[in-house]
Amino acid sequence: MLADSDLYPAAGASAVVALIALVISGITLALFFGGAGAFWGPVNDMFIVVTVLALILPMLAVDRLAADAGIGWMRLVTIVAVLGAILIAVGQTALVLGFLSLQGSFVTGGLGFIPIVVWLVALVVLTFASGVLPSPVGGAAVVVLVLIGVEALVGSATYGPLLWIASIALLAAMVAWLWILSSTLLARAPA
């Protein structure tokens, strides 16, 4: 088990890695759907892998904060969210390697994404009901959750410019949230 003095800085740095990988993933996805070539699809998939794997240390750090505050239910949420991140990573890697169909990757991606969304909801609870996290972390998580819902609604209605706008807004909110989470975890590191 990592000591707090090691876990929080590593988790903060890992959140920055997730942020960078997420931005690159968004750019490569835009290139792919913008017609720049099929090459960008697998590149996007691999940056999704980096993003979700880089989220694991922040998940563990938040779990540690919750445990220190006596909030035991967060352990189950964390375990399931980590398993979700691993499922997404395995599915996207299998897709790139040709072991899984695109439809199969939708299944692994969807099943992996649900527990990560539950983890985001838990961050809101840890912020506003328990005070474990500072309000900017929970507030940013609320914005991300709302924009995930908007993205789902817009995506079910259109593939046009409105979807691009919703996607860019969601990406920006996720980047801001990861930055706030990273800053929060790095602030817990000893000087």
C-alpha positions in Angstrom: 0.0 0.0 0.0 1.3 3.4 -1.0 1.9 5.9 1.8 -0.1 9.2 1.5 3.1 11.0 0.8 3.5 8.9 -2.4 -0.1 8.3 -3.4 -1.4 11.8 -3.6 1.4 13.3 -5.7 1.3 10.2 -8.0 -2.5 10.4 -8.3 -2.3 14.2 -9.0 0.3 13.5 -11.8 -1.7 10.6 -13.1 -4.8 12.9 -13.4 -2.7 15.3 -15.5 -1.7 12.3 -17.7 -5.4 11.4 -18.1 -6.1 15.1 -19.0 -3.5 15.2 -21.7 -4.5 11.8 -23.1 -8.1 12.8 -23.1 -7.3 16.0 -25.1 -5.3 13.9 -27.6 -8.1 11.4 -27.8 -10.6 14.1 -28.5 -8.4 15.6 -31.3 -7.8 12.2 -32.9 -11.5 11.4 -32.7 -12.3 14.7 -34.5 -9.6 13.9 -37.1 -11.2 10.5 -37.6 -14.8 11.7 -38.0 -13.6 14.8 -39.9 -12.3 12.6 -42.7 -8.5 12.7 -42.0 -8.3 8.9 -42.3 -9.0 5.6 -40.6 -5.5 5.8 -39.0 -6.9 8.1 -36.4 -9.5 5.7 -35.1 -7.0 3.2 -33.4 -4.9 6.2 -32.2 -8.0 7.5 -30.5 -8.7 4.1 -29.0 -5.3 3.8 -27.5 -5.5 7.3 -26.0 -8.8 6.2 -24.4 -6.8 3.3 -22.9 -4.2 5.7 -21.5 -7.0 8.0 -20.1 -8.9 5.4 -18.2 -5.8 3.7 -16.9 -4.4 7.0 -15.7 -7.7 7.5 -13.8 -7.0 4.5 -11.5 -4.5 6.3 -9.2 -6.9 9.3 -8.7 -9.7 6.8 -7.9 -7.5 5.1 -5.3 -6.5 8.5 -3.8 -10.1 9.6 -3.5 -10.9 6.2 -1.9 -8.1 6.8 0.6 -9.6 10.2 1.5 -13.0 8.7 1.9 -11.6 5.9 4.1 -9.7 8.4 6.3 -13.1 10.2 6.8 -14.7 6.9 7.8 -16.8 6.5 4.6 -16.7 2.8 3.9 -19.2 2.7 1.0 -16.7 4.4 -1.3 -14.5 1.3 -1.3 -17.1 -0.7 -3.3 -17.6 2.2 -5.7 -13.9 2.5 -6.2 -13.4 -1.2 -6.8 -16.2 -1.3 -9.4 -14.9 1.9 -11.1 -11.4 0.6 -11.3 -12.7 -2.6 -12.8 -14.7 -0.5 -15.3 -11.6 1.4 -16.3 -9.8 -1.9 -16.8 -12.7 -3.3 -18.9 -12.6 -0.2 -21.1 -8.8 -0.5 -21.5 -9.0 -4.2 -22.3 -11.9 -3.7 -24.8 -10.2 -0.8 -26.7 -6.9 -2.6 -26.8 -8.6 -5.8 -28.1 -10.4 -3.7 -30.7 -7.1 -2.2 -32.0 -5.5 -5.6 -32.1 -8.4 -7.1 -34.0 -9.6 -9.4 -31.3 -12.9 -7.5 -30.7 -15.4 -6.1 -33.1 -16.4 -2.4 -33.0 -19.8 -3.5 -31.6 -18.1 -5.6 -29.0 -16.0 -2.5 -28.0 -19.3 -0.6 -27.5 -20.3 -3.3 -25.0 -17.1 -3.3 -23.1 -16.9 0.5 -23.3 -20.5 1.0 -22.1 -20.2 -1.6 -19.3 -16.9 0.0 -18.2 -18.2 3.6 -18.4 -21.3 3.0 -16.2 -19.2 2.5 -13.0 -17.0 5.5 -13.8 -20.2 7.6 -14.0 -21.2 6.1 -10.6 -17.8 7.1 -9.3 -18.4 10.7 -10.6 -21.7 10.7 -8.7 -19.9 9.5 -5.6 -17.5 12.5 -5.9 -20.5 14.8 -5.8 -21.7 13.0 -2.6 -18.2 13.1 -1.1 -18.1 16.8 -1.8 -21.5 18.1 -0.9 -22.8 15.5 1.6 -19.6 14.5 3.4 -17.1 17.4 2.8 -14.3 15.0 2.0 -13.5 16.8 -1.2 -13.4 20.6 -1.9 -16.4 22.1 -3.6 -14.7 22.7 -6.9 -14.1 19.0 -7.4 -17.8 18.2 -6.8 -19.0 21.2 -8.8 -16.9 20.2 -11.8 -18.1 16.6 -11.5 -21.7 17.9 -11.6 -21.0 19.9 -14.8 -19.4 16.8 -16.4 -22.4 14.6 -15.4 -24.9 17.1 -16.8 -22.9 17.4 -20.1 -22.7 13.6 -20.4 -26.5 13.7 -20.3 -26.6 16.5 -22.8 -24.2 14.6 -25.1 -26.4 11.5 -24.9 -29.5 13.4 -25.7 -28.0 15.4 -28.6 -26.2 12.2 -29.9 -29.5 10.4 -30.0 -31.1 13.2 -32.1 -28.4 14.3 -34.5 -24.9 13.8 -35.8 -24.6 17.4 -37.0 -22.9 20.5 -35.6 -24.9 20.5 -32.4 -23.3 17.1 -31.5 -19.8 18.7 -32.2 -20.7 21.6 -29.9 -21.9 19.2 -27.1 -18.8 17.1 -27.5 -16.4 20.0 -27.3 -18.3 21.3 -24.2 -18.0 17.9 -22.6 -14.3 17.6 -23.4 -13.7 21.1 -22.0 -15.6 20.2 -18.8 -13.8 17.0 -18.3 -10.4 18.7 -18.8 -11.4 21.3 -16.2 -12.5 18.6 -13.8 -9.3 16.6 -14.2 -7.3 19.8 -13.6 -9.2 20.6 -10.5 -8.9 17.0 -9.3 -5.2 16.9 -10.0 -4.6 20.2 -8.2 -6.6 18.9 -5.2 -4.6 15.8 -5.0 -1.2 17.5 -5.5 -2.1 20.0 -2.7 -2.3 17.0 -0.3 1.3 16.1 -1.1 3.8 17.0 1.6 5.9 20.1 0.8 
